[in-house]
Amino acid sequence: MSTYVELIADNIINTSFQNFAQENLENAKYRILDVLGCAIGGVNAAGNAELINLIKTWGGREEATIFVCGGKASAHNVAMVNSVLARSYDFEATQARVKNVNLASHVSGTTVPTALALGEANNAGGKELITALLIGDDVACRVLAASGFGFTLGWDNVGTVNALGATAIAGRLLGLNKKQLQNAFGIVLNQLSGSFEAIWDGASSFKLLQGLSARNGIFSAELARFGWTGPKDALLGKFGYFNLYTEGCRNPEILIEDLGKSYYTEVTYKPYPCCRANHAAIDCALNLVRDYDIIPDDIEHIVLKVPRAMFHMFVSQPFSVGDIPQIGAGFNMRYCVANVLLRKNITLEHFQEEYVRDERIAKICAKIALEELNEDELKNNTACLKVIMNDGKEYISGVKGAKGDPVLSPLSVDEIKTKFMENISFSRKISEANGEKIINIVENLEEVDDLNDLIGLLTV
């Protein structure tokens, strides 16, 4: 009897472009566009220039192109770098949707750069690129759904689940057979990693996990192609993924249910360049500054209520600028709310050091008290914000589902494209004209036989 890993390997080999519904194809193309925009917008973030220079110093085969800065390196290292660029502002597509349930995730920032790097290295056309991407997304999302996104053990799934998705993509694009794919999953099991401690501390290494998953997925597939072996059951073995990295496989059947018929992926496009856990609170603040003339100096006290899980997350820590201001702000709910109350908006610029260090922000943050939503409040709210003024007036806003939610408040195609162009404008690296060309190519990616035109537009 075949193991789940073997059945997944069969599906990786046997899936064809014709397997996908139109909504799968549209989703894939706009996620590619979204991740490309985030990589372009993230190129100047702290630590990225040093990483790029290090990769160039290493040299090696010139197989794939580093986004924005240009230059070529081995596909596995390029996939790593480009994934890191995309994660820099925590702005890329998120939330896997499996059987109508949304799950916290950050898969696309790994799978898209992995597919593009190996696609370029292996002269893949648009159809094969999309096929490999959707296969990898499906593997990662199914594995995630089988256990759920957990915080208690400290593993960041970006460094675990993503690597399994990247391995599937690499295995497909490298043409591995069933046995080689099984080995590749076993090999990558030995490279899964990633602690949430980096986010709690506001460290730049939080974004490295996304890149390591891309690199390790390709590396594992390459080793398997050359005859290396790995554990036979990387998922459900005694010391496989679920037993080592999760609190248990709660729903193993989702790994193979409707395999080859349903392809799961991420469905939420972020409207704001920061942790998704901040977004409902941001929406509340945006509602208030839109509806009322709130003068920050006249605020006496602010109460922000969030669900219990968010109340105990890193985003609910007292605000501190930290060693890297952009990261400290991007993963802090108080900062994001204070920024909206002060500046009436929230953009990429607002996560730059001069904005984060603004003393007015610190004053507002000091007035914000976080509380847990009670059971009755949770029925109608994902977040609730109350601003109490010195004169006794109170302004209240609650939201059920943050903007970008695929069911309650999805971003339109025009909004996704506008976000892409805003990333380009922020980076000041790629021209607006080339940005429009990138959009056109990606929207028609299934008709592309050669990725070189697209890759050429992604560098200065």
VENPE-V344725 format. One record per residue. N is the residue number from 1. RES is the residue in one letter. SS is DSSP state (a for helix, b for strand, c for the rest). OMEGA is omega in radians with two decimals (none if undefined). NEAR is the number of other ideal C-beta (glycine too) atoms within 12 Angstrom. Layout:
BEGIN
N & RES & SS & OMEGA & NEAR
N & RES & SS & OMEGA & NEAR
END
This chain:
BEGIN
1 & M & c & -3.08 & 5
2 & S & c & 3.03 & 17
3 & T & c & 3.11 & 25
4 & Y & a & 3.12 & 35
5 & V & a & 3.13 & 42
6 & E & a & 3.11 & 29
7 & L & a & 3.08 & 30
8 & I & a & 3.11 & 43
9 & A & a & 3.08 & 40
10 & D & a & -3.11 & 25
11 & N & a & 3.09 & 35
12 & I & a & -3.11 & 44
13 & I & a & -2.95 & 27
14 & N & a & 3.13 & 20
15 & T & c & 3.06 & 34
16 & S & c & -3.14 & 19
17 & F & a & -3.11 & 27
18 & Q & a & 3.13 & 15
19 & N & a & -2.91 & 23
20 & F & c & 3.00 & 30
21 & A & c & -3.12 & 17
22 & Q & a & -3.13 & 13
23 & E & a & 3.04 & 18
24 & N & a & -3.09 & 31
25 & L & a & 3.13 & 30
26 & E & a & 3.12 & 24
27 & N & a & -3.12 & 36
28 & A & a & -3.09 & 43
29 & K & a & -3.11 & 40
30 & Y & a & 3.00 & 38
31 & R & a & 3.05 & 45
32 & I & a & 3.13 & 50
33 & L & a & -3.12 & 44
34 & D & a & -3.13 & 43
35 & V & a & 3.09 & 52
36 & L & a & 3.11 & 50
37 & G & a & -3.13 & 49
38 & C & a & 3.09 & 47
39 & A & a & 3.11 & 53
40 & I & a & 3.13 & 46
41 & G & a & -3.07 & 42
42 & G & a & -2.98 & 48
43 & V & c & -3.08 & 39
44 & N & c & -3.11 & 27
45 & A & c & -3.04 & 39
46 & A & c & 3.04 & 32
47 & G & c & -3.02 & 28
48 & N & a & 3.13 & 38
49 & A & a & -3.14 & 22
50 & E & a & 3.11 & 17
51 & L & a & 3.14 & 35
52 & I & a & 3.13 & 34
53 & N & a & 3.11 & 16
54 & L & a & -3.14 & 20
55 & I & a & 3.12 & 34
56 & K & a & 3.10 & 23
57 & T & a & 3.12 & 13
58 & W & a & -3.14 & 20
59 & G & c & -3.11 & 14
60 & G & c & -3.13 & 18
61 & R & c & 3.13 & 15
62 & E & c & -3.02 & 21
63 & E & c & -3.02 & 28
64 & A & b & -2.97 & 42
65 & T & b & 3.04 & 37
66 & I & c & -3.12 & 42
67 & F & c & 3.02 & 48
68 & V & b & -3.05 & 39
69 & C & c & -3.11 & 31
70 & G & c & -3.04 & 23
71 & G & c & -3.10 & 27
72 & K & b & 3.08 & 26
73 & A & b & 3.12 & 34
74 & S & c & -3.04 & 29
75 & A & a & -3.08 & 42
76 & H & a & 3.11 & 42
77 & N & a & 3.09 & 40
78 & V & a & 3.10 & 46
79 & A & a & 3.11 & 54
80 & M & a & -3.11 & 44
81 & V & a & -3.09 & 49
82 & N & a & 3.06 & 55
83 & S & a & 3.12 & 52
84 & V & a & 3.10 & 47
85 & L & a & -3.07 & 48
86 & A & a & -3.07 & 54
87 & R & a & -2.91 & 54
88 & S & c & 3.12 & 46
89 & Y & c & 3.12 & 45
90 & D & c & -2.93 & 41
91 & F & c & -3.01 & 47
92 & E & c & -3.11 & 52
93 & A & c & -3.04 & 46
94 & T & b & 3.08 & 46
95 & Q & b & 3.00 & 36
96 & A & b & 3.07 & 42
97 & R & b & -3.09 & 33
98 & V & b & -3.13 & 36
99 & K & c & 3.07 & 18
100 & N & c & 3.07 & 13
101 & V & b & 3.10 & 21
102 & N & b & -3.14 & 31
103 & L & b & 3.08 & 35
104 & A & c & -3.10 & 31
105 & S & c & 3.01 & 40
106 & H & c & -3.02 & 48
107 & V & c & -2.97 & 58
108 & S & a & -3.13 & 52
109 & G & a & 3.01 & 52
110 & T & a & -2.99 & 59
111 & T & a & -3.13 & 57
112 & V & a & 3.10 & 53
113 & P & a & 3.09 & 55
114 & T & a & 3.14 & 62
115 & A & a & -3.12 & 52
116 & L & a & -3.13 & 55
117 & A & a & 3.13 & 49
118 & L & a & 3.08 & 46
119 & G & a & 3.08 & 45
120 & E & a & -3.09 & 38
121 & A & a & -3.06 & 34
122 & N & c & 3.07 & 28
123 & N & c & 3.13 & 20
124 & A & c & 3.02 & 36
125 & G & c & -3.08 & 24
126 & G & a & -3.12 & 32
127 & K & a & -3.13 & 27
128 & E & a & 3.09 & 32
129 & L & a & 3.13 & 44
130 & I & a & -3.14 & 46
131 & T & a & 3.14 & 36
132 & A & a & -3.13 & 48
133 & L & a & -3.11 & 52
134 & L & a & 3.04 & 47
135 & I & a & -3.13 & 48
136 & G & a & 3.07 & 56
137 & D & a & -3.09 & 51
138 & D & a & 3.12 & 47
139 & V & a & -3.11 & 55
140 & A & a & -3.09 & 52
141 & C & a & 3.11 & 45
142 & R & a & 3.13 & 46
143 & V & a & 3.11 & 49
144 & L & a & -3.10 & 46
145 & A & a & -3.10 & 38
146 & A & a & -3.12 & 39
147 & S & a & -3.05 & 35
148 & G & c & 3.13 & 30
149 & F & c & -3.08 & 38
150 & G & c & 3.10 & 25
151 & F & c & -2.94 & 25
152 & T & c & -3.12 & 16
153 & L & c & 3.08 & 21
154 & G & c & 3.11 & 21
155 & W & b & 3.04 & 30
156 & D & c & -3.05 & 38
157 & N & a & 3.07 & 42
158 & V & a & 3.14 & 46
159 & G & a & -3.12 & 44
160 & T & c & -3.13 & 47
161 & V & a & -3.09 & 50
162 & N & a & -3.11 & 54
163 & A & a & 3.09 & 53
164 & L & a & 3.08 & 57
165 & G & a & 3.12 & 57
166 & A & a & 3.11 & 59
167 & T & a & 3.11 & 61
168 & A & a & 3.12 & 54
169 & I & a & -3.12 & 55
170 & A & a & 3.13 & 52
171 & G & a & 3.12 & 48
172 & R & a & -3.06 & 46
173 & L & a & 3.09 & 45
174 & L & c & 3.06 & 37
175 & G & c & -3.14 & 22
176 & L & c & 3.03 & 37
177 & N & c & -3.04 & 22
178 & K & a & -3.12 & 24
179 & K & a & 3.13 & 23
180 & Q & a & 3.11 & 32
181 & L & a & 3.10 & 44
182 & Q & a & 3.10 & 39
183 & N & a & -3.13 & 34
184 & A & a & 3.09 & 49
185 & F & a & 3.10 & 53
186 & G & a & 3.13 & 36
187 & I & a & -3.11 & 36
188 & V & a & 3.08 & 51
189 & L & a & -3.13 & 36
190 & N & c & -3.09 & 26
191 & Q & c & 3.12 & 33
192 & L & c & -3.05 & 39
193 & S & c & 2.98 & 30
194 & G & c & -3.12 & 33
195 & S & b & 3.04 & 25
196 & F & c & -3.10 & 32
197 & E & a & 3.14 & 18
198 & A & a & 3.12 & 30
199 & I & a & 3.09 & 37
200 & W & a & -3.09 & 25
201 & D & c & -3.13 & 20
202 & G & c & -3.08 & 33
203 & A & c & -3.12 & 25
204 & S & a & -3.13 & 31
205 & S & a & 3.10 & 30
206 & F & a & -3.07 & 40
207 & K & a & 3.12 & 47
208 & L & a & -3.11 & 36
209 & L & a & -3.14 & 39
210 & Q & a & 3.12 & 53
211 & G & a & 3.12 & 49
212 & L & a & 3.10 & 39
213 & S & a & 3.11 & 50
214 & A & a & -3.14 & 56
215 & R & a & -3.05 & 44
216 & N & a & 3.08 & 41
217 & G & a & 3.12 & 56
218 & I & a & -3.14 & 54
219 & F & a & -3.11 & 35
220 & S & a & 3.11 & 45
221 & A & a & 3.11 & 50
222 & E & a & 3.12 & 35
223 & L & a & 3.13 & 29
224 & A & a & 3.12 & 34
225 & R & a & -3.11 & 25
226 & F & c & 2.97 & 16
227 & G & c & 3.08 & 15
228 & W & c & 3.11 & 22
229 & T & c & 3.11 & 20
230 & G & c & 3.08 & 30
231 & P & c & -3.01 & 27
232 & K & c & -3.13 & 25
233 & D & c & -3.07 & 29
234 & A & c & -3.06 & 44
235 & L & c & -2.98 & 44
236 & L & c & 3.07 & 31
237 & G & c & -3.10 & 22
238 & K & c & 3.09 & 13
239 & F & c & 3.09 & 18
240 & G & c & -3.04 & 34
241 & Y & a & -3.02 & 42
242 & F & a & -3.12 & 35
243 & N & a & -3.12 & 21
244 & L & a & -2.91 & 24
245 & Y & a & -3.12 & 35
246 & T & c & 3.07 & 31
247 & E & c & 3.09 & 18
248 & G & c & 3.12 & 19
249 & C & c & -3.05 & 28
250 & R & c & -3.06 & 17
251 & N & c & -3.08 & 23
252 & P & a & -3.08 & 27
253 & E & a & -3.13 & 18
254 & I & a & 3.12 & 30
255 & L & a & -3.06 & 40
256 & I & c & -3.11 & 29
257 & E & c & -3.11 & 22
258 & D & c & 3.11 & 18
259 & L & c & -3.10 & 28
260 & G & c & 3.11 & 23
261 & K & c & 3.10 & 16
262 & S & c & 3.12 & 27
263 & Y & c & -3.04 & 39
264 & Y & c & -3.11 & 41
265 & T & b & 3.10 & 46
266 & E & b & -2.97 & 47
267 & V & b & -3.10 & 38
268 & T & b & 3.06 & 39
269 & Y & c & -3.05 & 39
270 & K & c & 3.05 & 46
271 & P & c & -3.06 & 34
272 & Y & c & -3.03 & 41
273 & P & c & -3.14 & 40
274 & C & c & -3.10 & 41
275 & C & c & -3.13 & 40
276 & R & a & -3.14 & 41
277 & A & a & 3.11 & 37
278 & N & a & -2.85 & 47
279 & H & a & 3.12 & 42
280 & A & a & 3.09 & 41
281 & A & a & 3.09 & 51
282 & I & a & 3.12 & 47
283 & D & a & 3.10 & 36
284 & C & a & -3.13 & 41
285 & A & a & 3.11 & 47
286 & L & a & 3.09 & 33
287 & N & a & -3.09 & 28
288 & L & a & -3.12 & 35
289 & V & a & 3.05 & 29
290 & R & a & -3.02 & 17
291 & D & a & -3.05 & 16
292 & Y & c & 3.09 & 22
293 & D & c & -3.08 & 15
294 & I & c & 3.11 & 35
295 & I & c & -3.04 & 20
296 & P & a & -3.12 & 33
297 & D & a & -3.12 & 14
298 & D & a & 3.12 & 21
299 & I & b & 3.08 & 34
300 & E & b & -3.01 & 24
301 & H & b & 3.13 & 22
302 & I & b & 3.07 & 37
303 & V & b & 3.10 & 30
304 & L & b & 3.13 & 48
305 & K & b & -3.11 & 35
306 & V & b & 3.09 & 40
307 & P & c & -3.08 & 30
308 & R & a & -3.10 & 18
309 & A & a & 3.14 & 21
310 & M & a & 3.13 & 34
311 & F & a & -3.11 & 24
312 & H & c & 3.13 & 18
313 & M & c & 3.09 & 28
314 & F & a & -3.10 & 37
315 & V & a & -3.09 & 41
316 & S & a & 3.07 & 33
317 & Q & c & 2.98 & 27
318 & P & c & -3.06 & 19
319 & F & c & 3.03 & 35
320 & S & c & -3.12 & 25
321 & V & c & 3.09 & 26
322 & G & c & -3.11 & 29
323 & D & c & -3.14 & 18
324 & I & c & -3.01 & 30
325 & P & a & -3.12 & 29
326 & Q & a & -3.11 & 40
327 & I & a & 3.10 & 39
328 & G & a & 3.14 & 38
329 & A & a & -3.06 & 45
330 & G & a & 3.14 & 47
331 & F & c & -3.14 & 41
332 & N & c & -3.09 & 42
333 & M & a & 3.14 & 45
334 & R & a & 3.13 & 40
335 & Y & a & -3.06 & 49
336 & C & a & 3.11 & 50
337 & V & a & 3.13 & 51
338 & A & a & 3.14 & 41
339 & N & a & 3.13 & 42
340 & V & a & -3.14 & 39
341 & L & a & -3.13 & 44
342 & L & a & -2.96 & 30
343 & R & a & 3.05 & 27
344 & K & c & -3.11 & 23
345 & N & c & 3.02 & 22
346 & I & c & -3.05 & 35
347 & T & c & 3.10 & 27
348 & L & a & -3.13 & 37
349 & E & a & -3.06 & 26
350 & H & a & 3.09 & 33
351 & F & a & 3.05 & 42
352 & Q & c & -2.96 & 23
353 & E & a & -3.08 & 22
354 & E & a & 3.11 & 15
355 & Y & a & -3.08 & 28
356 & V & a & -3.09 & 38
357 & R & c & 3.14 & 21
358 & D & c & -3.08 & 26
359 & E & a & 3.13 & 16
360 & R & a & 3.10 & 22
361 & I & a & -3.13 & 35
362 & A & a & 3.14 & 27
363 & K & a & 3.13 & 20
364 & I & a & 3.13 & 33
365 & C & a & -3.12 & 34
366 & A & c & -3.13 & 21
367 & K & c & -3.05 & 30
368 & I & b & 3.03 & 40
369 & A & b & 3.10 & 24
370 & L & b & 3.09 & 33
371 & E & b & 3.08 & 23
372 & E & b & 2.98 & 23
373 & L & c & 3.08 & 30
374 & N & c & -3.03 & 16
375 & E & a & 3.13 & 11
376 & D & a & -3.14 & 10
377 & E & a & -3.11 & 23
378 & L & a & -3.13 & 22
379 & K & c & -3.05 & 13
380 & N & c & -3.04 & 16
381 & N & c & 2.91 & 31
382 & T & c & 3.03 & 36
383 & A & b & 3.10 & 44
384 & C & b & -3.07 & 37
385 & L & b & 3.07 & 46
386 & K & b & 3.10 & 32
387 & V & b & -3.10 & 38
388 & I & b & -3.07 & 23
389 & M & b & 3.14 & 24
390 & N & c & -3.12 & 16
391 & D & c & 3.10 & 12
392 & G & c & 3.11 & 11
393 & K & c & 3.11 & 19
394 & E & b & 3.09 & 20
395 & Y & b & -3.03 & 31
396 & I & b & 3.04 & 25
397 & S & b & 3.04 & 34
398 & G & b & 3.11 & 29
399 & V & b & 3.05 & 32
400 & K & c & -3.08 & 23
401 & G & c & -3.09 & 24
402 & A & c & 3.07 & 43
403 & K & c & -3.05 & 32
404 & G & c & 3.08 & 36
405 & D & c & -3.01 & 26
406 & P & c & -3.14 & 28
407 & V & c & -3.02 & 16
408 & L & c & -3.05 & 19
409 & S & c & -3.08 & 21
410 & P & c & 2.98 & 26
411 & L & c & 3.08 & 30
412 & S & c & 3.07 & 16
413 & V & a & 3.12 & 20
414 & D & a & 3.11 & 14
415 & E & a & 3.09 & 22
416 & I & a & 3.13 & 37
417 & K & a & 3.08 & 27
418 & T & a & 3.08 & 21
419 & K & a & 3.12 & 39
420 & F & a & -3.12 & 43
421 & M & a & 3.08 & 29
422 & E & a & 3.04 & 29
423 & N & a & 3.12 & 44
424 & I & a & 3.13 & 37
425 & S & a & -3.13 & 21
426 & F & a & -3.06 & 32
427 & S & a & -3.10 & 36
428 & R & c & -3.12 & 19
429 & K & c & -3.10 & 28
430 & I & c & -3.10 & 33
431 & S & c & 3.10 & 20
432 & E & a & 3.12 & 21
433 & A & a & 3.10 & 13
434 & N & a & 3.06 & 27
435 & G & a & 3.11 & 32
436 & E & a & 3.10 & 19
437 & K & a & 3.11 & 22
438 & I & a & 3.12 & 40
439 & I & a & -3.11 & 33
440 & N & a & 3.14 & 21
441 & I & a & -3.09 & 30
442 & V & a & 3.13 & 41
443 & E & a & 3.13 & 25
444 & N & c & -2.97 & 22
445 & L & a & -3.12 & 38
446 & E & a & 3.13 & 27
447 & E & a & -3.08 & 20
448 & V & c & 3.10 & 29
449 & D & c & -3.05 & 19
450 & D & c & -3.09 & 20
451 & L & c & -3.02 & 34
452 & N & a & 3.14 & 22
453 & D & a & 3.12 & 22
454 & L & a & -3.11 & 35
455 & I & a & -3.13 & 35
456 & G & a & -3.14 & 19
457 & L & a & -3.07 & 30
458 & L & c & 3.13 & 43
459 & T & b & -3.13 & 30
460 & V & c & none & 20
END
